[in-house]
Amino acid sequence: MAELRELGPVHHISPEAIGQPGQRRFRLRALTRGGDSTSLWLEKEQLSALGDAIETVLNAEEYRYLRPPLDDVEPAPSFPLSADYDFRIAQLSMGLNREKQRVVLMAAETANPDEPGTAISVEFDYRQAHELRDEITRVVASGRPPCPLCGGPLDPQGHVCPRTNGHHAKE
């Protein structure tokens, strides 16, 4: 049975891409106020979908972002080399705590709750969610540009576009 660990509110949460475009790995890193660190590995499409879901939720909640005053902005904390919780996400869900105006993110390393593994939940406020959405957009966009015809990634060596029926490389 998957063990759920509720880590509570996070001090910091951010996306990260590691590697060269076309060969990158993606993760969400979080530090809780209690000092627990988490690295959740996921696919680029999952990260992008999470960003879209956050945007949808914030729009539905009619959240309006107010940039914090400069003296309230804390520098990004340094993450430990090895996280307390470090796994590839098999299942990711998102919920809301409307009373506290927080997004609740639940991640499990197995899709089957009857299998052994770890599941965690973290919470972050709407401001952090908005900033996370912006960072996700930047991280995802920093990779290979999409083909204007099919949306597939363009490599520096060229691209065989299915919309051209594979007849020539699209540069």
C-alpha positions in Angstrom: 0.0 0.0 0.0 1.3 3.4 -0.9 2.3 5.5 2.1 0.9 9.1 2.0 3.1 11.7 3.6 1.4 15.1 4.0 4.3 17.6 3.9 2.0 20.7 4.3 2.9 24.2 3.1 6.0 24.7 1.0 8.5 27.4 1.5 9.6 27.2 -2.1 8.5 25.2 -5.2 10.0 25.5 -8.7 10.4 23.5 -11.9 13.7 22.6 -13.4 15.0 21.2 -16.7 18.3 19.3 -16.6 20.3 18.5 -19.8 20.3 19.8 -23.4 17.1 20.5 -25.3 15.8 17.3 -26.8 17.4 15.3 -24.0 16.2 17.1 -20.9 14.7 15.7 -17.8 12.2 17.6 -15.8 11.4 17.9 -12.1 9.5 19.9 -9.5 11.6 20.8 -6.5 10.0 21.8 -3.2 11.2 22.7 0.2 8.7 22.7 3.1 8.7 25.1 6.0 9.7 22.1 8.2 12.8 21.5 6.1 11.7 18.4 4.0 13.0 18.5 0.4 11.3 16.9 -2.6 12.3 16.1 -6.2 9.4 14.9 -8.3 10.5 13.8 -11.8 8.0 14.1 -14.6 7.7 14.4 -18.4 7.7 17.7 -20.2 4.1 17.2 -21.2 3.1 16.5 -17.5 4.9 19.6 -16.4 3.1 21.7 -19.1 -0.3 20.2 -18.2 0.3 21.0 -14.5 1.0 24.6 -15.5 -2.2 24.7 -17.6 -4.2 23.2 -14.7 -2.8 25.8 -12.3 -3.8 28.6 -14.7 -7.3 27.2 -15.1 -7.7 27.0 -11.3 -6.5 30.5 -10.6 -8.7 31.9 -13.4 -11.7 30.0 -11.9 -10.9 31.4 -8.5 -10.6 34.9 -10.0 -7.1 35.3 -8.5 -5.3 38.5 -9.3 -1.6 38.4 -8.9 0.0 41.2 -6.8 3.8 41.3 -7.0 5.2 41.3 -3.4 7.1 44.3 -2.3 10.8 44.1 -3.0 11.7 43.9 0.6 9.4 40.9 1.0 11.1 38.9 -1.8 13.2 36.1 -0.4 16.1 34.6 -2.4 15.5 31.1 -3.8 16.8 28.6 -1.2 19.5 26.2 -2.0 18.3 22.6 -2.3 20.2 19.7 -0.8 22.1 17.4 -3.2 19.8 14.5 -2.3 16.1 15.2 -1.5 14.2 13.5 1.3 11.7 12.4 -1.3 13.0 11.7 -4.8 10.9 9.7 -7.3 9.4 9.6 -10.7 5.7 10.6 -10.7 3.3 7.8 -11.9 0.2 9.7 -10.7 -0.3 13.5 -10.1 -3.4 15.2 -8.9 -4.2 18.7 -7.8 -6.9 20.0 -5.5 -7.8 23.2 -3.7 -8.0 24.3 -0.1 -10.3 27.3 -0.7 -10.5 28.2 2.9 -6.7 28.8 3.1 -6.4 29.8 -0.7 -3.9 27.0 -1.4 -3.3 24.6 -4.1 -2.7 21.0 -3.0 -0.5 18.9 -5.1 -0.5 15.1 -4.6 2.1 12.9 -6.3 2.6 9.1 -6.1 5.4 7.0 -7.5 2.9 4.2 -8.3 -0.5 4.5 -10.1 -1.9 1.6 -8.1 -2.7 2.6 -4.5 -2.4 -1.1 -3.5 1.3 -1.3 -4.5 4.0 -0.3 -2.1 5.5 3.1 -2.7 5.5 6.7 -1.6 2.8 9.4 -2.1 3.3 12.9 -0.9 1.1 16.0 -0.8 2.3 19.6 -0.6 0.4 22.9 -0.4 1.3 26.3 -1.8 -0.6 29.5 -1.8 -2.2 31.1 -4.9 0.7 33.6 -5.3 3.2 30.7 -5.3 0.9 28.9 -7.8 0.9 31.9 -10.1 4.7 32.2 -9.9 5.1 28.4 -10.4 2.9 28.7 -13.6 5.1 31.4 -14.9 8.3 29.4 -14.2 6.8 26.3 -15.8 6.1 28.3 -19.0 9.7 29.5 -19.1 11.2 26.1 -18.5 9.0 24.4 -21.1 9.6 27.1 -23.7 13.4 27.0 -23.2 13.6 23.8 -25.2 13.5 23.1 -28.9 11.1 25.4 -30.8 8.0 23.8 -32.2 7.4 23.2 -35.9 4.9 25.7 -37.2 3.1 23.0 -39.2 2.9 20.0 -36.8 3.9 21.4 -33.4 6.7 18.7 -33.1 10.1 19.8 -31.9 12.6 21.2 -34.4 16.1 19.8 -34.0 19.1 21.8 -35.1 19.7 19.1 -37.7 16.3 19.5 -39.2 12.9 17.9 -38.8 10.9 15.5 -40.9 7.4 17.0 -40.6 4.5 14.6 -40.9 2.3 17.4 -42.3 4.6 17.4 -45.4 4.0 13.7 -45.6 7.7 13.1 -44.7 8.9 14.1 -48.1 11.5 16.7 -47.0 13.1 18.0 -43.9 11.6 21.2 -42.5 14.3 23.6 -41.2 
